[in-house]
Amino acid sequence: MEDKKILFTLQVFDEKDDSIYLVTDKVDHGAPTGFQTAGVTKLPSDGVATTFHCPYKRISATDGVWDSGLYPLSPCYEGMDEKIVDARVKGLMKNIVEPYRKAVGKTDALDEHNHEFFDKHNWSVEEGKVFKTKNPIDRVALYFALLNREVVPKEKKGDTSFSDAGYMIVDVNEKVKKRDADASMQFEAIGIFEELYKTDKQKLNKILYYLGKNMAADTKVEAYRGMFRDYLGASATNVEVFNKLVSESNSEAGLARLDIYYYLKNRDTRNPKVTKHSSGVLFYEDTEIGADLKTAAENIAKNPGLSKIKKEILFAEVEE
């Protein structure tokens, strides 16, 4: 399949021909807890959208220009190489402006001198809004949403220059692919969990303990499954964390890390060999082993210089 034609690139976002883009809420980790749980930035409200116009830049107390980026002298191009600007504007005229003018039947639409057009025209975004780039009107609407930074491409969702953007823009095809990949990883995790429960419950318990789940010896399988379902659903990254930990546990160092972590976690308050410095750093007798239990377990499992401590801990585990 041939790659789709790129109509324009703005804010590292490629708007492609014959594509469908979806507006989704952008998670704001500084928002109230309820907003984060819902995965949104703004309070959801049916029928309420963010409306915006073409940017307008004043050049004097009484005059200004439309900063549309659709002509070479647009202020947004200040300081850029003239050849790059000319090529960009030429592409925008061909792929955005001319198709739009043809669609609306107005030859001066989007012209920087057409104050009446820009005074009257506005665009909007809201959660669930769809832009279809086959439609020249949607092309323009998405262009101005990006130009105004009302939507943030997922590649720049952590960029502070988009801090005021309430929404994210995603390619529907990419969203579907991610959904399928996430579902596949979740089913993989569930399958691994079930297999380990049947064939190597001891190893499963070590993995779960490392993840903060201490299972009693008489725990029923239904309770195991309920706990694991809740764990997978608690965070979008938990599926990947579990699968990665299982994979690593298939190596000698990975399995040793689980055993050492269990030992340190259970002994750090009772074993005189394991102490915590006032700075928070952990020591095994006089040897520094790490800033926390998990770091210490990994260091002891992998660092050849700590092999004596590793043998001592693992032999202690076997003797128990």
Secondary structure, DSSP 8 states (H G I E B T S, - for coil): -----EEEEETTEEEETT-EEEEEE---TTS-HHHHHHT-SS---TT--EEE---EEESSSS-EEE--SSSTT-GGGTTS-HHHHHHHHHHHIIIIIHHHHHHHT-TTTT-TT-HHHHHH--EEE-TT-EEETTSHHHHHHHHHHHHTTSEEEGGGTT-GGGTT--EEEEEHHHHHHHHHHHHHHHHHHHHHHHHHHHH-HHHHHHHHHHTT----TT--HHHHHHHHHHHHHH-TTHHHHHHHHHHHTTSHHHHHHHHHHHHHHHHTTT-TTEEE-TTS-EEETTEEEESSHHHHHHHHHH-GGGHHHHHHHHHHHHH-
